[in-house]
Structures are given as C-alpha cells and as structure tokens.
Amino acid sequence: MEAEGWYRDPYGLHEERWYSNGTATSLVRDARVESKDPPPPHPASRALVRKETNSSVGPDDLRRADDAERGDSDPNYGDAAFDTFGTVQSVWDPLRGRD
C-alpha cells in the first residue's frame, strides 16, 4: 500500500507532512497548525514513519476527493445520516406561516 496520510516529515523541516499515493505533498503540520511548504527537490534524509495518533481514524477511514469518481463513495450516505440523527427543528419553524 502506498503511503497515505500524515507522516513524520522525512526532510526534517516540519513535524509532519501529508503523503498522497506514496508521494510527499506540500501540506505540512507543526503543532497541529497546517500550512503549505513544497517538499525539497532532494531525497528525504530520514525514513518514512507514520505519525502515531490517538484517533480511531485509520487508513481505511480516509476519504479522498476523487472517491466518487472511483466509485468508492456511498450514494446513500446522506440518507443514512438522517436515519441515524433525524432532522432538527429550527427555533424559527413555529413562526413559519405567521404574518
């Protein structure tokens, strides 16, 4: 599997760097603040190490912008959300229809 997600920055410039499909991107993170810094043109000086997180989100939980194009998205996701959470009545709903 190609590297996907946050990894310790192997260039040593930032705490973490986002990898997409095995390639370093310009998205970096320091002290949980994201910014952009293109990867240097030279090879990384450190081995690629996955960033440990306390989150339950793993590589299988990552969603990509092109999931729908690849057919990986669930077209019923919105319906499932409404089935789970229902709808919320706005505080303004009781005022509807009043002049």
Secondary structure, 3 states (H helix, E strand, C coil): CCCCEEEECCCCCCCEEEEECCEEEEEEEECCEEEECCCCCCCCCCCCCECCCCCCCCHHHCCCCCHHHHCCCCCCHHHHHHHHHCCCCCCCHHHCCCC
